[in-house]
Amino acid sequence: MGYDIMSGMRMKAALPSMLALLTCGCALFPPPRTAPRDALMRGDRALHHGRFTEAEELLTAALRQAEALGPEDPSLIEPLNVLGDLHAAQGRLTQAEPLFRRALAVTEKVHGAKSPQAAAGLVYLGELHSRQGKTVEARRDFERAMKISAASGRKTELAARLNDLALLYEAEGRDDDAEAALKKSLSLTERALGKEHLTVAVRLTDLALLYQTRGRYADAEPLYLRALAIKERTGSKELDTELANLALFYEAQERFAEAEVFYKRALSWTEETFGRTSRRLVPPLTSYASLLRRLKRSPEAERLETRSRSISSRPAGKKGR
């Protein structure tokens, strides 16, 4: 029971971070005007919509155009990283690694080995090595990126790198090191951005998840509640994720009445914000139905499951309230 619930929560918590990595190329590696922008932008769009064959053709074309500008041209960096993303998204990790390495080499030539851009390239490699189970290499990448961020004096970047290391420490079973890194990351983020910033809510949730996996529910609960309060006050469009986190948290402790309250809140808020047929309703509908089945309330569970299937079967992009 606990394993399945926590696996779902881990995926939800990790997703924002993973998506930030997939999109950081555009912000940190701004290409010159000569870059093959059309194919690159269309390829990136196809990738994010899951059209992998189309994306590979366009991104390969963009890379070839960039290669024609020279072996160390800055416009190589983004297509190499995005093409690496494409392979990684399909589980082709071996093909992704040389692309990320090549992008990092060009980045270091263009921007310097101790630049923020180089740190971002190291994070790409670290994430990949972590997925490959190469923990020694991943730790080396993340620690080097962290040193660059620390030297730059950018607290938010250092906080992000500490979070990367914390996830790796946790995967290695080094929970005390993970906790220390997450606490420092939270403190840095609060000092840099203020205690009410949305990024603080993300850091709070990361630490709460760690406490929950260690059975430290009393330590986790106030962090979840504080993260929820920040998202409510700031009008976050990710409020459903925090409500679902709390529902799963209470369900993991068999505090079913409280879990049901938060599932209902997640559904109500998502319907109001995104519409009654939004695909964002599928996860809370499915999780709530699972709880209802545990409570032997099968007719109610079946209604939610039927609704979830109906939403899932709608053509992508079709909207309605």
Legacy VTK file of the C-alpha trace (Angstrom):
# vtk DataFile Version 3.0
C-alpha trace
ASCII
DATASET POLYDATA
POINTS 321 float
0.000 0.000 0.000
2.613 2.565 1.131
4.987 1.843 -1.720
2.454 2.561 -4.467
1.248 5.765 -2.864
4.744 7.081 -2.305
5.855 6.161 -5.820
3.059 8.312 -7.205
3.963 11.211 -4.951
7.645 10.975 -5.854
6.799 11.176 -9.557
4.569 14.214 -9.032
7.222 15.979 -6.983
10.007 15.201 -9.421
8.058 16.216 -12.505
8.432 20.011 -12.210
12.122 19.678 -11.756
12.419 17.413 -14.706
10.438 19.729 -16.908
12.614 22.672 -15.866
15.647 20.801 -17.119
13.996 20.036 -20.430
13.298 23.698 -21.024
16.361 25.363 -19.521
18.233 25.302 -22.817
16.292 28.235 -24.229
16.984 30.430 -21.209
20.615 29.561 -20.526
21.868 28.941 -24.045
20.475 31.839 -26.122
21.608 31.161 -29.695
22.876 33.866 -32.051
20.733 35.172 -34.886
22.412 32.755 -37.316
21.098 29.713 -35.452
18.675 27.380 -37.270
15.727 28.676 -35.285
12.811 27.473 -37.397
13.643 23.761 -37.368
14.780 23.973 -33.759
11.597 25.627 -32.495
9.342 23.294 -34.487
11.321 20.284 -33.297
11.158 21.391 -29.670
7.392 21.923 -30.003
6.953 18.450 -31.514
9.003 16.935 -28.679
6.853 18.547 -26.000
3.717 17.244 -27.734
5.125 13.707 -27.892
5.533 13.620 -31.679
8.937 11.979 -31.444
9.493 10.964 -35.095
8.701 14.462 -36.341
10.814 15.982 -33.569
13.847 13.856 -34.416
13.731 14.812 -38.087
13.455 18.527 -37.322
16.070 18.548 -34.569
18.529 16.555 -36.661
18.065 19.091 -39.462
18.629 21.940 -36.989
21.810 20.288 -35.749
23.159 19.846 -39.276
22.495 23.504 -40.028
24.321 24.512 -36.854
27.248 22.202 -37.665
27.681 24.008 -40.974
28.536 27.147 -38.979
31.576 25.508 -37.382
32.499 22.776 -34.848
32.389 25.151 -31.878
29.645 27.527 -32.970
27.370 28.602 -30.075
24.287 27.654 -32.107
25.236 23.972 -31.677
24.470 23.968 -27.965
20.676 24.101 -27.994
19.969 21.540 -30.750
22.441 19.125 -29.120
20.703 19.455 -25.757
17.175 19.219 -27.149
18.079 16.223 -29.320
19.554 14.665 -26.185
16.256 15.373 -24.422
14.439 13.575 -27.213
16.526 10.422 -26.850
16.253 10.541 -23.060
12.462 10.956 -23.240
12.301 7.725 -25.239
14.621 5.866 -22.880
17.512 5.939 -25.357
19.975 7.036 -22.702
23.076 5.724 -24.461
22.329 7.904 -27.510
21.567 10.929 -25.324
24.854 10.932 -23.403
27.278 11.873 -26.249
24.936 14.686 -27.294
24.904 16.175 -23.788
28.680 15.750 -23.499
29.248 17.469 -26.830
26.904 20.321 -25.857
28.803 20.754 -22.583
32.162 20.823 -24.398
30.959 23.577 -26.741
29.412 25.450 -23.816
32.694 25.413 -21.913
34.542 26.687 -24.994
32.048 29.476 -25.621
31.055 30.544 -22.100
33.802 29.112 -19.890
34.082 25.994 -17.724
32.878 27.877 -14.637
29.943 29.678 -16.245
26.251 29.275 -15.273
25.731 27.767 -18.732
28.326 25.087 -17.974
26.581 24.359 -14.668
23.309 23.822 -16.559
25.066 21.452 -18.962
26.434 19.484 -16.011
22.910 19.178 -14.635
21.766 17.621 -17.936
24.545 15.050 -17.628
23.912 14.494 -13.935
20.224 13.803 -14.501
21.101 11.378 -17.282
23.740 9.574 -15.221
21.276 9.313 -12.344
18.726 7.661 -14.647
21.432 5.276 -15.858
22.256 4.284 -12.285
25.732 5.830 -12.588
25.622 7.421 -9.161
29.344 8.198 -8.935
29.269 10.098 -12.232
25.992 11.803 -11.323
27.374 12.969 -7.976
30.494 14.311 -9.690
28.379 16.260 -12.188
26.050 17.708 -9.543
28.873 18.592 -7.149
30.782 20.380 -9.886
27.626 22.271 -10.890
27.055 23.160 -7.227
30.581 24.578 -6.886
30.037 26.762 -9.946
26.746 28.040 -8.533
28.297 28.660 -5.108
31.174 30.623 -6.635
28.750 32.747 -8.649
26.938 33.876 -5.487
23.561 33.059 -7.044
21.597 31.642 -4.129
18.701 30.303 -6.203
21.038 28.370 -8.503
22.922 26.940 -5.531
19.627 25.936 -3.914
18.589 24.103 -7.096
21.920 22.256 -7.228
21.554 21.237 -3.576
18.136 19.820 -4.453
19.696 17.799 -7.282
22.247 16.360 -4.872
19.585 15.631 -2.255
17.596 13.487 -4.694
20.767 11.574 -5.547
21.657 11.102 -1.868
18.162 9.799 -1.205
18.456 7.303 -4.071
21.707 6.103 -2.500
20.033 5.689 0.890
21.966 8.624 2.383
18.898 10.120 4.026
20.779 12.270 6.544
22.822 13.888 3.765
19.645 14.352 1.709
17.897 16.039 4.636
20.824 18.398 5.248
20.968 19.363 1.574
17.202 19.967 1.370
17.214 22.095 4.523
20.057 24.229 3.193
18.287 24.517 -0.174
15.101 25.694 1.558
16.997 28.231 3.674
18.847 29.656 0.658
15.632 29.919 -1.341
13.841 31.740 1.478
16.701 34.229 1.822
16.945 34.834 -1.901
13.258 34.997 -2.843
11.313 35.528 0.374
9.305 33.081 2.452
6.145 33.429 0.353
7.663 32.652 -3.049
6.312 29.712 -5.044
9.777 28.160 -5.243
9.779 28.000 -1.456
6.611 25.895 -1.678
8.445 23.459 -3.990
11.364 23.198 -1.544
8.962 22.622 1.356
7.253 19.800 -0.524
10.579 18.154 -1.354
11.564 18.110 2.315
8.099 16.920 3.360
8.342 14.008 0.925
11.666 12.981 2.410
10.220 13.058 5.922
7.220 11.059 4.776
9.363 8.313 3.251
11.145 8.050 6.613
7.851 7.816 8.489
8.341 11.228 10.108
4.749 12.265 9.526
4.663 14.879 12.284
7.594 16.689 10.636
6.146 16.369 7.138
2.602 17.620 7.784
3.349 21.279 8.657
5.623 21.543 5.617
2.878 20.280 3.299
0.370 22.665 4.877
2.737 25.626 4.584
3.407 24.808 0.928
-0.337 24.666 0.308
-0.878 28.011 2.039
1.805 29.673 -0.111
0.235 28.351 -3.308
-3.219 29.501 -2.201
-2.004 33.015 -1.355
-0.046 33.405 -4.586
-2.790 32.060 -6.864
-0.649 29.190 -8.121
-1.925 27.196 -11.095
-0.384 24.107 -9.453
-2.642 24.112 -6.415
-4.161 20.783 -7.455
-0.745 19.112 -7.070
-0.371 20.309 -3.486
-3.924 19.290 -2.601
-3.255 15.844 -4.063
0.012 15.610 -2.107
-1.891 16.142 1.119
-4.617 13.685 0.147
-2.003 10.992 -0.541
-0.167 11.909 2.651
-3.259 11.374 4.776
-4.217 8.232 2.892
-0.752 6.759 3.544
-1.507 7.081 7.272
-5.039 5.684 6.849
-6.483 9.056 7.854
-9.164 8.478 5.258
-11.618 11.240 6.197
-8.919 13.882 5.826
-7.688 12.324 2.602
-11.199 12.483 1.155
-11.500 16.173 2.019
-8.373 16.989 0.043
-9.317 14.789 -2.930
-12.623 16.658 -3.135
-10.854 20.004 -2.880
-8.430 18.987 -5.641
-11.303 17.996 -7.930
-13.345 21.118 -7.182
-10.420 23.493 -7.726
-9.307 21.772 -10.948
-12.835 21.845 -12.385
-13.205 25.530 -11.543
-9.788 26.454 -12.909
-9.421 24.255 -15.982
-12.932 22.991 -16.756
-14.895 19.812 -16.129
-13.250 17.911 -18.980
-9.640 18.934 -18.321
-7.140 16.083 -18.429
-5.716 17.433 -15.187
-8.750 15.862 -13.506
-7.634 12.329 -14.383
-5.017 11.869 -11.596
-7.242 13.093 -8.720
-10.236 11.179 -10.101
-8.179 7.985 -10.281
-6.623 8.427 -6.830
-9.938 9.315 -5.209
-11.586 6.294 -6.834
-8.817 4.099 -5.431
-9.501 5.455 -1.944
-13.228 4.839 -2.322
-12.555 1.229 -3.291
-10.425 0.818 -0.184
-13.415 2.110 1.787
-15.730 -0.421 0.055
-17.667 2.368 -1.672
-17.589 0.726 -5.081
-20.552 2.507 -6.760
-18.993 5.908 -6.072
-15.601 4.661 -7.231
-17.102 3.353 -10.485
-18.631 6.750 -11.265
-15.278 8.465 -10.841
-13.499 5.806 -12.887
-16.044 6.131 -15.701
-15.588 9.885 -15.719
-11.810 9.525 -15.742
-11.962 7.158 -18.737
-14.285 9.535 -20.563
-11.912 12.454 -20.092
-8.897 10.364 -21.084
-10.608 9.233 -24.298
-11.274 12.787 -25.478
-9.047 13.968 -28.318
-6.060 15.943 -27.031
-6.658 19.666 -27.140
-10.458 19.408 -27.116
-11.836 21.659 -24.397
-15.098 22.078 -22.618
-16.521 23.094 -19.301
LINES 1 322
321 0 1 2 3 4 5 6 7 8 9 10 11 12 13 14 15 16 17 18 19 20 21 22 23 24 25 26 27 28 29 30 31 32 33 34 35 36 37 38 39 40 41 42 43 44 45 46 47 48 49 50 51 52 53 54 55 56 57 58 59 60 61 62 63 64 65 66 67 68 69 70 71 72 73 74 75 76 77 78 79 80 81 82 83 84 85 86 87 88 89 90 91 92 93 94 95 96 97 98 99 100 101 102 103 104 105 106 107 108 109 110 111 112 113 114 115 116 117 118 119 120 121 122 123 124 125 126 127 128 129 130 131 132 133 134 135 136 137 138 139 140 141 142 143 144 145 146 147 148 149 150 151 152 153 154 155 156 157 158 159 160 161 162 163 164 165 166 167 168 169 170 171 172 173 174 175 176 177 178 179 180 181 182 183 184 185 186 187 188 189 190 191 192 193 194 195 196 197 198 199 200 201 202 203 204 205 206 207 208 209 210 211 212 213 214 215 216 217 218 219 220 221 222 223 224 225 226 227 228 229 230 231 232 233 234 235 236 237 238 239 240 241 242 243 244 245 246 247 248 249 250 251 252 253 254 255 256 257 258 259 260 261 262 263 264 265 266 267 268 269 270 271 272 273 274 275 276 277 278 279 280 281 282 283 284 285 286 287 288 289 290 291 292 293 294 295 296 297 298 299 300 301 302 303 304 305 306 307 308 309 310 311 312 313 314 315 316 317 318 319 320
